[in-house]
Amino acid sequence: MSALWGASVAASLGAATSVWAGCAPGALEVRGNWGQARFTVEVADTDEERARGLMHRESMPMSAGMLFIYERPERASFWMRNTLIPLDILFADHTGVVRHIHPEAVPLDETPIPGGDGIKYVLEINGGLAEAMGISVGSELRHGEMQQESAKWRCE
């Protein structure tokens, strides 16, 4: 991806220094030393929703994603069965800090994608966005359905 494309994507997703109201319904924010971004997310917080994920979708808006929430931190592993679009998969711990990023997961690939131990939140976004925006390990997630008492970046 070109740097110009990445910069335009970042700007269109709000990766500037603007301040948003904390934890707007349906919104997930990501911040780091690269800046800040906001995604409109669907939440998958039941076994059925997590198993279905983003399967069978032919596209997803650039500023959208899916947030997987687990009841407790665990060893997380994903695959791309029946997933038709490339995804970046961000694995975060109970504080919402990103611990691992799997870039450009290949559509329909059934190879396990390990996220590591102690994972409570997983964010899926369009493939290539994490790199284009500069999202990296150590970035912080904020969402209203995340446990606020342990969150590194809490809702206001």
ZIWOGI-V673511 format. One record per residue. N is the residue number from 1. RES is the residue in one small letter. D_FIRST is the distance of its C-alpha to the first C-alpha in Angstrom with 1 decimal. Layout:
n	res	d_first
N	RES	D_FIRST
N	RES	D_FIRST
//
This chain:
n	res	d_first
1	m	0.0
2	s	3.7
3	a	6.6
4	l	8.4
5	w	6.7
6	g	7.0
7	a	10.4
8	s	11.5
9	v	10.9
10	a	12.8
11	a	15.4
12	s	16.0
13	l	16.6
14	g	18.9
15	a	17.3
16	a	19.8
17	t	23.1
18	s	25.0
19	v	27.6
20	w	28.0
21	a	31.1
22	g	30.9
23	c	30.2
24	a	30.4
25	p	31.2
26	g	28.3
27	a	25.8
28	l	24.1
29	e	22.8
30	v	20.7
31	r	21.1
32	g	20.5
33	n	20.4
34	w	17.0
35	g	18.7
36	q	19.6
37	a	18.4
38	r	20.5
39	f	20.2
40	t	22.9
41	v	23.9
42	e	26.4
43	v	28.4
44	a	29.5
45	d	32.4
46	t	34.8
47	d	34.8
48	e	34.6
49	e	31.6
50	r	29.7
51	a	30.5
52	r	29.3
53	g	26.1
54	l	23.5
55	m	25.1
56	h	25.5
57	r	23.1
58	e	21.2
59	s	18.9
60	m	18.5
61	p	17.9
62	m	14.8
63	s	17.2
64	a	19.2
65	g	19.8
66	m	22.8
67	l	24.7
68	f	26.9
69	i	29.9
70	y	32.4
71	e	36.0
72	r	35.8
73	p	33.4
74	e	33.0
75	r	31.1
76	a	28.2
77	s	26.7
78	f	24.6
79	w	23.9
80	m	22.2
81	r	25.4
82	n	25.5
83	t	22.1
84	l	20.3
85	i	16.8
86	p	14.2
87	l	14.7
88	d	14.1
89	i	17.7
90	l	19.0
91	f	22.5
92	a	24.8
93	d	28.4
94	h	31.4
95	t	30.6
96	g	27.2
97	v	25.4
98	v	22.3
99	r	23.4
100	h	20.7
101	i	17.2
102	h	16.4
103	p	12.7
104	e	11.9
105	a	15.6
106	v	16.5
107	p	18.5
108	l	22.2
109	d	22.1
110	e	25.3
111	t	24.6
112	p	25.4
113	i	22.7
114	p	24.8
115	g	24.1
116	g	27.1
117	d	30.5
118	g	31.5
119	i	28.8
120	k	29.9
121	y	26.9
122	v	23.7
123	l	21.0
124	e	18.8
125	i	15.8
126	n	13.2
127	g	11.0
128	g	7.7
129	l	9.5
130	a	11.2
131	e	8.6
132	a	7.0
133	m	10.7
134	g	12.0
135	i	14.4
136	s	16.2
137	v	19.5
138	g	22.3
139	s	20.9
140	e	23.6
141	l	24.0
142	r	26.7
143	h	28.3
144	g	31.9
145	e	32.6
146	m	31.6
147	q	34.8
148	q	35.2
149	e	37.9
150	s	35.5
151	a	32.3
152	k	30.7
153	w	29.6
154	r	32.3
155	c	32.8
156	e	34.9
//
